[in-house]
Amino acid sequence: MVIIWRGYGWLVAVTVFGCSLIANLAFNATYGKGFYEDHKWPVAVAMFGAAAICWFLGDALRKRSDRVAIDKATGKEIVLNQSQHTLFFIPMHLWGPVLAAIGAVLVVMEIVE
């Protein structure tokens, strides 16, 4: 599987992994070993946390302005876009609603079971 990102888009995957790891450790420590693996709602909590982080971080990063660099050899201006941060062509701030939707589906699945 090839992971495609632009800018700091890779932070989406790191955020999801980090939130999942923290939730895993916290819920297993609180409710006993295997709790995180046996229930879907703790994973949903991790997805909601990752969604919030991705939304606010992505929003802050996309407000960064472009930088203009001058090539010393040719004297031409090069515009460096610092506002595009995507993972799988989805902007980082839009991963927030995607992850929140995944969390909502997991909560519904937990209730239905």
FIKOLDO-680776 format. One line per 2 residues: number of its first residue (from 1); their letters; for each residue x, y, z of N, C-alpha, C, O, CB. Coordinates in pm, 1 decimal, always signed. Atoms other than C-alpha are relative to their C-alpha. Glycine has a CB too. Example, Ala and Ser with C-alpha at 12.3 -4.5 7.8 and 13.67 -1.06 7.14 Angstrom:
BEGIN
1 = as = +89.0:-119.0:+0.0:+1230.0:-450.0:+780.0:+90.0:+120.0:+0.0:+193.6:+118.1:+66.5:-99.2:+2.7:+124.6  -82.0:-119.0:-6.0:+1367.0:-106.0:+714.0:-77.0:+109.0:+73.0:-26.1:+219.8:+89.9:+41.4:+46.2:-141.5
This chain:
BEGIN
1 = mv = +85.2:-117.5:+0.0:+0.0:+0.0:+0.0:+89.8:+123.9:+0.0:+183.2:+134.3:+79.6:-97.0:-0.2:+123.0  -75.9:-123.6:+11.0:+137.1:+337.3:-97.9:-76.4:+110.8:+71.5:-195.0:+132.6:+46.6:+25.8:+37.1:-149.0
3 = ii = +61.1:-112.0:-70.8:+69.3:+629.0:+132.9:+42.2:+127.7:-71.1:+161.1:+156.0:-85.8:+41.6:+2.4:+151.6  -25.1:-122.0:+75.4:+37.8:+955.0:-57.1:-34.9:+118.7:+88.3:-147.0:+129.7:+138.1:-81.7:+2.7:-132.7
5 = wr = +26.9:-120.8:-77.0:+72.9:+1283.1:+127.0:+71.5:+119.0:-60.2:+164.9:+105.1:-139.2:+41.7:-18.3:+145.2  -62.8:-125.7:+41.1:+161.6:+1643.8:+64.7:+13.6:+85.1:+126.3:-77.1:+89.1:+209.5:-84.7:+75.0:-112.7
7 = gy = -23.8:-84.2:-116.6:+310.5:+1879.4:+320.9:+2.8:-82.6:+127.4:+73.3:-183.1:+136.5:-106.5:+108.4:+10.2  +7.5:+70.9:-127.9:+228.2:+1769.6:+674.1:-119.2:-94.9:+6.7:-165.6:-127.0:+116.2:-7.7:+99.5:+114.0
9 = gw = +113.6:+91.6:+2.5:-54.5:+1538.2:+565.1:+25.9:-130.6:+72.2:-67.6:-194.8:+120.1:-38.0:-28.7:-140.6  -34.3:+123.4:-70.2:+132.0:+1244.2:+715.9:-35.0:+8.1:+148.2:-43.7:-94.7:+215.4:+148.3:-30.6:-16.8
11 = lv = +36.5:-15.0:-141.2:+40.4:+1387.6:+1056.6:-138.0:-58.0:+30.6:-167.0:-88.4:+146.3:+3.5:+146.9:+39.2  +130.9:+62.2:-21.6:-313.7:+1251.5:+1008.2:+20.2:-143.1:+49.4:-40.2:-183.9:+148.6:-85.4:+1.8:-130.9
13 = av = -25.3:+139.6:-38.7:-183.7:+893.3:+1027.7:+66.7:-6.6:+137.5:+33.3:-92.6:+219.0:+88.8:-70.5:-105.7  -68.4:-2.6:-129.4:+44.6:+979.2:+1319.8:-99.4:+34.4:+110.8:-93.6:-23.7:+219.2:+117.0:+102.0:-1.7
15 = tv = +99.5:-40.1:-99.5:-244.6:+1146.8:+1504.1:-95.9:-114.1:+31.5:-126.0:-140.2:+148.0:-78.2:+121.7:-49.2  +91.4:+113.2:-21.3:-479.6:+851.8:+1453.4:+70.9:-109.8:+79.6:+13.9:-165.8:+173.2:-51.4:-56.0:-136.3
17 = fg = -75.6:+102.5:-71.6:-209.1:+609.0:+1567.3:+22.4:+41.5:+145.3:+2.7:-38.5:+236.7:+135.1:-25.9:-69.5  -26.2:-47.8:-135.4:-119.7:+822.6:+1868.9:-123.9:-0.3:+87.6:-118.8:-44.2:+202.5:+57.1:+138.5:-4.9
19 = cs = +125.0:-1.1:-77.0:-479.8:+872.0:+1980.3:-47.5:-141.7:+30.1:-97.9:-168.5:+139.2:-109.1:+76.6:-76.0  +38.8:+138.9:-21.5:-550.3:+501.2:+1936.2:+87.8:-65.6:+105.9:+38.3:-140.8:+189.8:+7.9:-78.4:-130.9
21 = li = -91.1:+57.2:-98.7:-242.5:+406.3:+2137.3:-30.8:+52.1:+140.0:-35.0:-25.0:+235.8:+144.9:+31.4:-37.0  +32.5:-58.8:-130.9:-327.2:+646.9:+2419.7:-132.1:-55.8:+52.7:-142.8:-89.9:+170.5:-7.6:+154.3:-9.9
23 = an = +129.2:+54.6:-42.1:-689.0:+527.3:+2427.3:+14.5:-147.0:+40.9:-43.7:-189.7:+140.6:-104.4:+14.1:-113.4  -22.4:+140.6:-31.9:-576.0:+163.9:+2424.7:+61.0:-13.6:+138.6:+11.1:-89.5:+221.7:+90.6:-65.8:-105.0
25 = la = -67.2:+8.2:-129.5:-341.1:+214.6:+2717.6:-89.9:+48.4:+113.6:-94.0:-12.6:+220.4:+128.6:+81.4:-2.4  +85.1:-57.6:-104.5:-588.1:+430.6:+2912.4:-118.3:-91.0:+33.4:-144.6:-116.0:+151.0:-50.9:+137.5:-43.6
27 = fn = +116.8:+83.6:-25.9:-894.4:+206.4:+2871.8:+38.5:-135.4:+57.4:-30.5:-187.2:+145.1:-79.6:-19.1:-127.3  -43.7:+127.9:-56.3:-702.4:-115.2:+2936.8:+48.1:+16.2:+143.3:+28.0:-73.4:+225.3:+111.0:-60.6:-85.4
29 = at = -44.9:-23.8:-137.0:-546.7:+36.6:+3248.8:-118.1:+25.3:+93.5:-115.4:-14.0:+210.1:+96.5:+118.6:+4.3  +115.2:-34.8:-82.5:-883.4:+162.6:+3372.8:-97.3:-116.3:+17.2:-142.8:-143.6:+128.3:-72.3:+118.0:-60.3
31 = yg = +105.7:+101.5:-2.5:-1118.3:-124.0:+3282.3:+50.8:-143.4:-7.6:-29.0:-237.0:-1.3:-94.2:+23.7:-112.8  -55.4:+135.5:+4.3:-883.6:-421.9:+3257.2:+52.7:-35.1:-137.4:+12.2:+20.8:-239.3:-104.6:-101.1:+41.7
33 = kg = -66.3:+41.2:+123.5:-672.3:-593.6:+2997.9:-100.8:-54.2:-101.8:-187.8:-134.2:-67.5:+106.8:-105.9:+29.9  +85.2:+47.4:+108.6:-845.6:-651.0:+2663.1:-127.2:+80.2:-20.3:-202.2:+52.8:-114.0:-36.1:-140.7:+24.3
35 = fy = +123.4:-78.3:+13.0:-1122.7:-393.6:+2715.4:-4.3:+75.4:-132.0:-107.2:+76.8:-199.5:-13.3:+98.2:+116.4  -6.7:-77.9:+123.8:-1009.8:-177.9:+2422.9:-27.2:-87.5:-120.9:-95.0:-45.7:-214.7:+136.5:+67.4:-14.0
37 = ed = +17.2:+91.3:+112.9:-1001.3:-478.2:+2191.3:-141.9:-58.6:-6.3:-190.2:-91.6:-114.6:+102.3:-112.8:+8.8  +131.9:+64.3:-4.8:-1341.3:-614.1:+2304.3:-115.8:+94.4:-28.9:-226.1:+48.2:-58.3:-20.4:-62.0:+134.3
39 = hk = +107.5:-98.0:+20.0:-1542.8:-291.9:+2262.8:+36.4:+96.8:-111.5:+153.8:+124.3:-136.2:-28.3:+77.4:+130.2  -22.8:-94.5:+109.9:-1586.9:-49.4:+1974.5:-1.6:+145.6:+46.1:+60.8:+230.7:-17.3:-104.7:-19.9:-107.6
41 = wp = +12.5:-140.1:-39.1:-1670.6:+266.0:+2168.0:+132.0:+62.3:+45.5:+149.3:+182.6:+26.0:-101.4:+12.5:+109.9  -128.1:-64.8:-29.6:-1315.7:+318.8:+2303.0:+76.6:+39.9:-127.0:+147.8:+140.2:-128.6:+86.3:-92.8:+84.7
43 = va = -62.5:-36.2:+128.2:-1192.1:+315.8:+1943.0:-67.8:+125.4:-55.0:-2.5:+211.3:-114.3:-10.0:-117.9:-103.1  +73.7:-119.6:+44.1:-1465.0:+570.6:+1864.0:+48.9:+123.3:+75.5:+60.4:+230.9:+16.7:-152.5:-18.7:+21.3
45 = va = -53.9:-112.5:-77.7:-1333.6:+792.4:+2145.5:+133.6:+43.8:-60.0:+159.9:+163.2:-73.8:+17.4:-39.1:+150.4  -129.1:-32.0:+62.6:-987.6:+771.5:+1987.7:-21.1:+71.6:-133.6:+51.5:+166.0:-164.6:+83.6:-128.7:-21.0
47 = mf = +26.8:-64.1:+129.6:-1133.3:+863.9:+1645.1:-52.5:+142.1:+18.9:-16.0:+232.0:-56.8:-101.3:-83.1:-81.3  +49.1:-136.2:-26.4:-1320.4:+1163.3:+1790.8:+114.6:+91.7:+43.1:+120.4:+207.6:+2.1:-109.9:-2.2:+108.8
49 = ga = -116.2:-78.9:-40.4:-999.4:+1282.1:+1956.2:+89.5:+34.2:-118.1:+133.5:+148.2:-133.0:+80.0:-74.7:+104.8  -82.6:-22.0:+119.1:-800.7:+1238.5:+1635.1:-69.4:+96.4:-95.9:-3.6:+178.0:-160.4:+29.8:-133.9:-71.0
51 = aa = +75.7:-90.1:+87.8:-1078.7:+1415.8:+1441.8:+17.3:+144.6:+44.4:+39.6:+233.0:-38.3:-149.7:-37.7:-1.1  -14.3:-136.7:-50.7:-1057.1:+1721.2:+1665.6:+140.8:+53.4:-24.8:+158.1:+167.8:-66.7:-32.4:+5.0:+150.0
53 = ic = -138.3:-43.1:+20.8:-678.9:+1735.1:+1645.8:+25.0:+29.5:-147.2:+83.4:+132.4:-181.1:+98.4:-107.0:+50.2  -22.5:-20.1:+143.7:-675.7:+1694.0:+1266.5:-72.2:+124.0:-50.7:-18.0:+197.5:-133.2:-46.1:-122.8:-79.0
55 = wf = +76.1:-116.4:+43.1:-945.4:+1958.7:+1221.0:+73.2:+129.7:+36.1:+95.3:+214.8:-50.0:-139.7:-1.7:+63.1  -61.7:-124.5:-44.1:-773.4:+2227.5:+1428.2:+142.2:+15.3:-53.6:+181.1:+124.8:-94.0:+0.9:+6.6:+151.6
57 = lg = -136.4:-7.1:+52.3:-417.9:+2143.0:+1321.5:-1.2:+27.1:-149.9:+74.9:+110.7:-198.7:+75.9:-130.2:+29.8  +11.1:-21.6:+144.3:-516.3:+2121.1:+954.1:-46.4:+140.1:-33.8:+1.3:+200.9:-129.7:-94.8:-100.4:-60.5
59 = da = +48.4:-136.1:+23.0:-705.0:+2448.7:+976.7:+110.5:+102.0:+24.2:+124.1:+198.0:-51.6:-120.2:+30.1:+90.4  -110.6:-92.3:-28.2:-405.6:+2623.0:+1133.2:+107.1:-7.4:-108.6:+162.6:+95.1:-148.3:+62.0:-31.1:+137.2
61 = lr = -104.0:+16.1:+101.3:-165.4:+2479.4:+875.5:-41.2:+56.6:-135.9:+43.1:+107.3:-209.9:+35.2:-146.6:-14.6  +41.1:-50.3:+131.5:-375.5:+2578.1:+575.2:-5.7:+152.0:-5.7:-17.6:+209.6:-113.8:-135.0:-56.6:-37.0
63 = kr = -0.8:-146.5:-3.2:-372.3:+2941.4:+687.3:+139.9:+57.2:-20.9:+157.5:+178.7:-29.6:-56.2:+49.6:+132.4  -136.2:-47.1:+25.0:+2.1:+2958.2:+633.4:+8.7:+55.4:-141.4:-51.4:+0.9:-234.0:+103.4:-114.3:+20.7
65 = sd = -10.0:-62.6:+131.5:+94.9:+3183.2:+344.3:+114.1:-61.5:-80.8:+202.8:-127.6:-26.8:+20.6:+151.5:+14.1  -104.2:+48.6:+90.3:+308.1:+3096.5:+44.5:+129.4:+77.5:+23.2:+128.3:+193.2:+65.3:-44.9:+12.5:-147.6
67 = rv = -130.9:-65.0:-7.4:+679.1:+3172.3:+46.5:+54.5:+14.9:-140.4:+34.2:-71.4:-225.8:+98.7:-80.6:+89.5  -63.2:-22.8:+129.7:+865.5:+3318.8:-246.5:+150.5:-11.4:+19.6:+209.5:+58.4:+102.1:-39.4:+140.0:-60.1
69 = ai = -145.0:+17.0:-3.4:+1222.5:+3200.4:-301.3:+56.0:+43.8:-134.6:-11.7:+33.1:-236.9:+39.7:-148.2:+32.1  -64.3:-43.1:+123.8:+1464.5:+3335.9:-559.6:+114.5:-96.0:-30.1:+205.2:-114.9:+51.0:+51.4:+147.7:+10.6
71 = dk = -105.5:+90.8:+43.8:+1678.0:+3089.3:-751.8:+125.2:+81.4:-29.9:+122.3:+171.9:-113.3:-44.4:-82.1:-125.1  -122.9:-77.3:+16.5:+2036.1:+3215.9:-730.1:+58.9:-14.9:-140.4:+118.5:+79.2:-192.9:+102.6:-43.1:+103.7
73 = at = -59.6:+23.6:+131.6:+2138.4:+3061.1:-1062.2:-72.5:+76.7:-110.2:-8.8:+133.8:-198.7:-0.9:-148.7:-31.8  +76.1:-62.2:+107.8:+1856.5:+3201.5:-1274.8:-59.1:+135.1:+38.7:-92.6:+215.4:-48.5:-110.2:-92.0:-43.8
75 = gk = +61.3:-124.3:-44.8:+1723.0:+3486.7:-1061.9:-151.8:-1.7:-5.6:-215.5:+100.8:+18.8:+51.0:+113.1:-82.2  +145.9:+10.5:+9.2:+1366.1:+3359.5:-1108.6:-60.2:-26.8:+137.9:+0.7:-88.7:+225.1:-40.6:-111.9:-98.8
77 = ei = +72.9:+23.0:-124.2:+1111.3:+3359.3:-831.8:-68.8:-136.4:-5.1:-123.8:-175.8:-107.9:-103.6:+112.6:+24.4  +67.5:+128.6:-13.9:+979.1:+3022.9:-710.0:-95.8:+13.4:+117.4:-55.0:+51.9:+227.0:+102.6:-118.6:+21.5
79 = vl = +100.3:-8.3:-105.5:+656.4:+3013.2:-509.2:-10.2:-136.3:+67.7:-37.2:-237.3:+2.7:-138.5:+45.1:-56.8  +11.1:+122.1:-78.8:+656.9:+2753.4:-232.6:-133.0:+2.5:+74.0:-155.4:+86.4:+161.3:+119.5:-14.4:+99.4
81 = nq = +132.3:+5.6:-61.0:+303.5:+2656.8:-133.6:+11.8:-69.8:+134.9:+48.4:-187.1:+141.3:-101.9:-73.7:-92.5  -7.4:+56.7:-134.5:+292.3:+2601.3:+242.4:-138.3:-23.1:+59.9:-149.6:-47.3:+180.1:+80.6:+91.3:+90.7
83 = sq = +134.3:+12.3:-55.0:-84.1:+2572.5:+277.5:-70.1:-129.6:-40.6:-184.4:-151.6:-0.4:-82.9:+117.3:-43.1  +63.6:+124.7:+42.1:-153.9:+2233.2:+117.5:+59.4:-116.9:+77.3:+176.9:-150.5:+62.6:+16.5:-21.6:-152.2
85 = ht = -40.8:+114.0:-81.0:-138.1:+1941.3:+358.5:-108.0:-106.9:-16.8:-216.8:-95.0:+39.5:+20.1:+40.0:+152.2  +100.1:+101.0:+32.8:-316.0:+1629.6:+231.8:+52.1:-139.9:+30.1:+172.8:-164.3:+30.5:-40.5:+10.7:-147.1
87 = lf = -27.6:+142.8:-9.0:-329.6:+1255.8:+295.8:-99.6:-68.1:-92.5:-220.5:-49.9:-77.9:-11.1:-53.9:+148.8  +83.6:+61.8:+102.9:-463.3:+1048.0:+5.9:-88.4:+103.9:-69.0:-206.4:+79.2:-93.6:-86.8:-110.7:+61.4
89 = fi = +63.1:-109.6:+73.6:-557.7:+1376.2:-167.4:-113.6:+68.2:+76.7:-185.5:+150.5:+19.9:-52.6:-51.6:-130.9  +101.7:-64.3:-83.9:-789.9:+1475.6:+120.5:+71.7:+100.0:+90.6:+163.4:+61.7:+163.1:-81.6:-106.2:+84.8
91 = pm = -65.4:-99.1:-86.8:-692.9:+1802.6:+295.2:-8.2:-40.9:+147.3:-105.4:-101.8:+191.8:-64.2:+138.7:-19.6  -11.7:+42.0:-139.5:-586.2:+1754.6:+654.1:-118.9:+42.7:+84.3:-167.2:-35.4:+166.3:+126.2:+55.5:+59.8
93 = hl = +111.9:-46.1:-82.0:-865.1:+1965.5:+802.2:-128.9:-76.7:-30.2:-216.8:-85.9:+55.5:-22.5:+149.0:-21.9  +119.9:+76.9:+33.4:-1125.7:+1756.9:+617.8:+6.1:-143.5:+51.4:-94.2:-214.8:+47.4:-20.5:-0.7:-149.7
95 = wg = -8.5:+130.2:-65.2:-995.3:+1440.4:+782.3:-76.4:+2.5:+132.3:-117.9:-102.5:+181.5:+147.3:-39.6:+23.5  +76.4:-11.2:-124.2:-1167.1:+1572.1:+1096.4:-140.8:-57.6:-13.7:-178.1:-145.3:+64.2:-8.0:+145.6:+43.0
97 = pv = +133.8:+57.7:+17.6:-1521.1:+1503.4:+968.2:+3.2:-148.1:-40.6:-84.5:-224.9:-1.2:-76.2:+79.2:-104.5  -10.7:+141.7:+39.9:-1407.4:+1174.1:+809.9:+21.6:-87.1:+123.2:-45.9:-188.6:+140.3:+116.3:-20.7:-101.6
99 = la = -27.7:+78.0:-120.5:-1264.6:+1048.2:+1138.8:-117.0:+4.1:+97.5:-145.2:-95.1:+164.6:+126.3:+51.3:+68.2  +118.6:-9.3:-85.8:-1568.6:+1175.9:+1330.5:-110.6:-92.3:-50.2:-181.0:-154.2:+29.6:-51.0:+145.2:+6.2
101 = ai = +100.2:+91.5:+57.0:-1794.9:+982.6:+1092.0:+36.2:-145.0:+31.1:-51.7:-225.3:+62.3:-11.6:+20.3:-153.1  -43.0:+135.9:-35.5:-1588.6:+668.0:+1150.5:-30.8:-26.8:+147.2:-78.3:-134.8:+182.3:+152.0:-19.5:-28.2
103 = ga = +32.6:+14.3:-141.8:-1625.2:+724.5:+1524.7:-149.2:-18.2:+22.9:-189.7:-100.1:+105.4:+49.0:+120.8:+77.2  +145.7:+12.6:-13.7:-2002.1:+769.1:+1489.2:-48.1:-138.2:-43.9:-135.1:-197.2:+20.3:-71.0:+108.8:-82.4
105 = vl = +36.5:+134.5:+47.0:-2030.9:+445.3:+1290.2:+37.9:-104.1:+105.6:-38.2:-197.7:+130.2:+70.0:-32.2:-135.5  -41.9:+94.1:-104.1:-1835.5:+262.5:+1561.5:-92.5:+4.8:+121.3:-122.1:-98.8:+180.7:+143.4:+29.6:+43.1
107 = vv = +94.6:-11.5:-111.7:-2068.6:+398.4:+1831.7:-131.0:-70.1:-34.6:-186.1:-142.7:+48.2:-26.3:+148.8:+34.8  +124.0:+66.1:+42.7:-2373.4:+283.0:+1633.9:+18.0:-150.6:-1.6:-71.5:-224.1:+40.4:-43.3:+49.4:-139.1
109 = me = -26.8:+144.5:+1.8:-2214.1:-59.2:+1582.6:+3.6:-56.9:+141.5:-42.1:-168.9:+164.7:+133.2:-29.2:-71.6  -4.7:+44.5:-139.9:-2152.0:-84.4:+1958.1:-140.7:-9.8:+57.8:-170.9:-103.0:+132.2:+85.8:+96.3:+84.9
111 = iv = +137.5:-1.1:-51.3:-2516.3:+2.8:+2033.2:-81.1:-114.3:-60.9:-159.8:-178.7:+8.5:-68.0:+135.3:-30.1  +77.6:+101.8:+71.2:-2656.0:-237.9:+1773.4:+35.8:-140.8:+48.7:-50.2:-228.5:+56.1:+23.8:+11.2:-151.7
113 = e = -41.7:+134.5:-44.7:-2452.1:-533.4:+1899.4:-66.1:-35.6:+123.8:-43.8:-144.5:+176.6:+147.3:-9.9:+18.8
